[in-house]
């Protein structure tokens, strides 16, 4: 995937932590560390959103809707 260069402003303490990870060779460079952290956070937010939306479902209503779709129908004989 093509990459785009961006400029970021970070807290000095946060940047020190990133630099420590780079010096420990946990990441090749700052860019890789920031990209990895951002990808992880976005994935976490996506999973959280799915859980939040699922929590909003009313199980009784969902069951009624499912049953309504089957009302008066029977499985075909084989």
LINVENQUI-V137343 format. One record per residue. N is the residue number from 1. NEAR is the number of other ideal C-beta (glycine too) atoms within 8 Angstrom. Layout:
n=N near=NEAR
n=N near=NEAR
This chain:
n=1 near=2
n=2 near=3
n=3 near=4
n=4 near=4
n=5 near=4
n=6 near=4
n=7 near=4
n=8 near=5
n=9 near=3
n=10 near=7
n=11 near=5
n=12 near=6
n=13 near=6
n=14 near=8
n=15 near=10
n=16 near=8
n=17 near=8
n=18 near=13
n=19 near=9
n=20 near=8
n=21 near=10
n=22 near=13
n=23 near=6
n=24 near=6
n=25 near=6
n=26 near=6
n=27 near=11
n=28 near=5
n=29 near=7
n=30 near=10
n=31 near=6
n=32 near=9
n=33 near=13
n=34 near=10
n=35 near=8
n=36 near=9
n=37 near=8
n=38 near=8
n=39 near=8
n=40 near=8
n=41 near=8
n=42 near=8
n=43 near=8
n=44 near=8
n=45 near=8
n=46 near=8
n=47 near=8
n=48 near=8
n=49 near=8
n=50 near=8
n=51 near=8
n=52 near=8
n=53 near=8
n=54 near=7
n=55 near=6
n=56 near=5
n=57 near=8
n=58 near=5
n=59 near=6
n=60 near=6
n=61 near=8
n=62 near=9
n=63 near=8
n=64 near=8
n=65 near=8
n=66 near=8
n=67 near=8
n=68 near=7
n=69 near=6
n=70 near=6
n=71 near=6
n=72 near=2
n=73 near=5
n=74 near=3
n=75 near=4
n=76 near=4
n=77 near=3
n=78 near=2
